[in-house]
Amino acid sequence: MTTASPRPLTRGAHHIGLAVRDVAAARDFFVDALGFTVAAERPDYPAIFVSDGTILLTLWQVADPASTPPFDRRANVGLHHLALQVADLPTLRTVFARVEGHPGVRIEFDPEPIRAGAATHHFICAMPGGLRIEFATPFA
């Protein structure tokens, strides 16, 4: 049984936690390539918190990166990808140029319409360590 609410009880994402193989490489990707700032660090955890002023990401270092299998959307439950919105198509192209040249990044596809004829454009890359990140312009 579901009980409909007149409005959602949540107000968006508070933060998103990502387990990463190399917390320093992940921090460098978000800070150097995307302009995020380091909000906090917990070396004992170990974790680094980064933000673009809208979303806060927690980057957790996995205990044994060498034995951590890569995510497989057909076999694992978990985050398929993180999608971040950019202001417009020129900004998307700037982001693409910056991440394409960042060490350890693998581009899945260049910026393109989300579907034929769509005004919304996107691209997907794997950041250092393999987590998939999508960058997209607003839905039109």
VOPAGU-2260 file (C-alpha; in pm, 1 decimal, decimal comma):
REM VOPAGU-2260
SITE   aa  ch    i         X         Y         Z
SITE  MET   A    0       0,0       0,0       0,0
SITE  THR   A    1     125,9     347,6     -83,3
SITE  THR   A    2      22,0     669,9      74,7
SITE  ALA   A    3      35,7     962,9    -163,1
SITE  SER   A    4     183,2    1280,0     -21,5
SITE  PRO   A    5      71,2    1620,6    -146,8
SITE  ARG   A    6     437,2    1707,8    -204,6
SITE  PRO   A    7     765,7    1521,2    -188,1
SITE  LEU   A    8     906,9    1481,3     160,1
SITE  THR   A    9    1264,7    1529,8      41,7
SITE  ARG   A   10    1436,4    1833,4    -109,9
SITE  GLY   A   11    1704,8    1691,6    -334,8
SITE  ALA   A   12    2038,7    1529,8    -264,7
SITE  HIS   A   13    2222,5    1627,7      54,4
SITE  HIS   A   14    2543,6    1459,0     -59,6
SITE  ILE   A   15    2655,2    1159,7    -261,1
SITE  GLY   A   16    2917,5     918,2    -130,7
SITE  LEU   A   17    3148,2     749,7    -380,0
SITE  ALA   A   18    3389,6     468,1    -295,2
SITE  VAL   A   19    3704,7     523,9    -501,8
SITE  ARG   A   20    4026,0     331,5    -565,5
SITE  ASP   A   21    4250,7     636,5    -516,4
SITE  VAL   A   22    4105,8     920,8    -309,3
SITE  ALA   A   23    4382,3    1164,5    -410,6
SITE  ALA   A   24    4330,9    1096,2    -783,6
SITE  ALA   A   25    3954,3    1136,1    -741,0
SITE  ARG   A   26    4004,0    1464,4    -553,1
SITE  ASP   A   27    4237,5    1590,9    -825,7
SITE  PHE   A   28    3981,3    1505,9   -1094,4
SITE  PHE   A   29    3703,1    1701,3    -925,9
SITE  VAL   A   30    3923,9    1992,4    -815,5
SITE  ASP   A   31    4165,0    2030,5   -1108,3
SITE  ALA   A   32    3943,0    1929,6   -1400,1
SITE  LEU   A   33    3605,3    2054,0   -1276,1
SITE  GLY   A   34    3683,5    2338,0   -1035,8
SITE  PHE   A   35    3532,2    2180,5    -723,3
SITE  THR   A   36    3670,6    2288,2    -386,8
SITE  VAL   A   37    3778,1    2064,9    -100,2
SITE  ALA   A   38    3520,2    2116,8     174,9
SITE  ALA   A   39    3680,3    1884,4     432,2
SITE  GLU   A   40    3918,5    1592,1     473,7
SITE  ARG   A   41    3920,0    1296,8     712,5
SITE  PRO   A   42    4255,0    1120,0     673,8
SITE  ASP   A   43    4158,0     863,6     940,9
SITE  TYR   A   44    3852,2     753,9     740,2
SITE  PRO   A   45    4006,8     811,3     474,6
SITE  ALA   A   46    3771,1    1048,9     293,6
SITE  ILE   A   47    3775,8    1380,7     112,1
SITE  PHE   A   48    3465,7    1594,8      67,8
SITE  VAL   A   49    3444,5    1809,2    -247,6
SITE  SER   A   50    3178,7    2052,5    -364,3
SITE  ASP   A   51    3085,6    2265,0    -662,9
SITE  GLY   A   52    2870,6    2485,8    -440,4
SITE  THR   A   53    2556,2    2289,8    -524,1
SITE  ILE   A   54    2637,6    1925,1    -454,6
SITE  LEU   A   55    2869,6    1775,2    -194,8
SITE  LEU   A   56    3051,9    1453,7    -284,6
SITE  THR   A   57    3215,3    1227,5     -28,8
SITE  LEU   A   58    3510,3    1040,0    -178,7
SITE  TRP   A   59    3596,5     731,6      28,8
SITE  GLN   A   60    3916,4     535,6     -25,2
SITE  VAL   A   61    3848,2     161,4     -58,7
SITE  ALA   A   62    4060,3     -57,9     169,9
SITE  ASP   A   63    4222,7    -270,1    -102,2
SITE  PRO   A   64    4206,8    -104,6    -446,1
SITE  ALA   A   65    4385,9    -393,3    -620,4
SITE  SER   A   66    4119,5    -646,6    -521,1
SITE  THR   A   67    3817,7    -422,1    -582,4
SITE  PRO   A   68    3634,8    -545,6    -893,6
SITE  PRO   A   69    3509,4    -286,3   -1141,7
SITE  PHE   A   70    3137,0    -209,6   -1134,6
SITE  ASP   A   71    2925,3    -409,4   -1381,0
SITE  ARG   A   72    2571,2    -277,0   -1421,6
SITE  ARG   A   73    2449,7    -621,0   -1530,9
SITE  ALA   A   74    2590,2    -798,0   -1224,2
SITE  ASN   A   75    2608,0    -546,6    -938,6
SITE  VAL   A   76    2359,6    -336,9    -748,9
SITE  GLY   A   77    2487,2      16,6    -707,0
SITE  LEU   A   78    2542,6     350,0    -870,1
SITE  HIS   A   79    2548,0     309,4   -1248,5
SITE  HIS   A   80    2676,4     662,8   -1304,2
SITE  LEU   A   81    2669,2    1010,8   -1156,8
SITE  ALA   A   82    2514,8    1278,6   -1380,8
SITE  LEU   A   83    2621,7    1638,6   -1329,9
SITE  GLN   A   84    2444,2    1928,1   -1498,5
SITE  VAL   A   85    2629,8    2209,3   -1674,6
SITE  ALA   A   86    2484,2    2547,2   -1772,3
SITE  ASP   A   87    2483,9    2517,8   -2150,5
SITE  LEU   A   88    2646,7    2362,5   -2458,3
SITE  PRO   A   89    2956,5    2589,0   -2456,7
SITE  THR   A   90    3017,8    2490,6   -2092,4
SITE  LEU   A   91    2971,6    2123,2   -2181,0
SITE  ARG   A   92    3239,1    2160,5   -2449,1
SITE  THR   A   93    3472,1    2328,4   -2198,6
SITE  VAL   A   94    3416,6    2047,4   -1946,8
SITE  PHE   A   95    3481,6    1789,8   -2218,8
SITE  ALA   A   96    3812,6    1954,2   -2314,0
SITE  ARG   A   97    3923,3    1966,7   -1950,1
SITE  VAL   A   98    3834,3    1608,2   -1857,3
SITE  GLU   A   99    3958,1    1466,0   -2187,9
SITE  GLY   A  100    4307,8    1588,1   -2102,5
SITE  HIS   A  101    4299,6    1483,9   -1735,9
SITE  PRO   A  102    4518,9    1183,4   -1641,2
SITE  GLY   A  103    4335,1     853,5   -1601,3
SITE  VAL   A  104    4011,4     964,5   -1770,8
SITE  ARG   A  105    3850,1     742,5   -2035,0
SITE  ILE   A  106    3594,9     907,8   -2265,3
SITE  GLU   A  107    3298,4     685,3   -2359,4
SITE  PHE   A  108    3162,3     926,9   -2619,1
SITE  ASP   A  109    3201,0    1291,1   -2721,2
SITE  PRO   A  110    2929,0    1552,3   -2655,9
SITE  GLU   A  111    2617,4    1468,1   -2853,7
SITE  PRO   A  112    2239,9    1516,3   -2836,2
SITE  ILE   A  113    2081,7    1292,4   -2572,8
SITE  ARG   A  114    1861,6    1156,6   -2854,9
SITE  ALA   A  115    1812,6    1250,9   -3219,6
SITE  GLY   A  116    1691,7    1608,2   -3251,1
SITE  ALA   A  117    1712,6    1685,7   -2877,9
SITE  ALA   A  118    1836,9    2020,6   -2750,2
SITE  THR   A  119    1992,8    1850,5   -2445,8
SITE  HIS   A  120    2352,0    1735,1   -2502,7
SITE  HIS   A  121    2570,1    1508,4   -2290,6
SITE  PHE   A  122    2882,3    1295,3   -2275,0
SITE  ILE   A  123    3003,3    1020,2   -2043,7
SITE  CYS   A  124    3351,9     949,1   -1919,2
SITE  ALA   A  125    3511,7     723,0   -1662,3
SITE  MET   A  126    3702,9     928,6   -1407,0
SITE  PRO   A  127    4033,9     802,4   -1264,6
SITE  GLY   A  128    3951,5     472,8   -1094,6
SITE  GLY   A  129    3667,9     390,5   -1334,3
SITE  LEU   A  130    3353,6     555,8   -1192,0
SITE  ARG   A  131    3127,1     673,7   -1473,3
SITE  ILE   A  132    3034,1    1042,6   -1482,2
SITE  GLU   A  133    2781,6    1195,2   -1720,5
SITE  PHE   A  134    2780,5    1567,6   -1794,7
SITE  ALA   A  135    2461,2    1710,8   -1942,4
SITE  THR   A  136    2303,8    2040,7   -2038,3
SITE  PRO   A  137    1961,0    2115,4   -1886,6
SITE  PHE   A  138    1661,5    1932,5   -2029,1
SITE  ALA   A  139    1497,8    2157,6   -2285,5
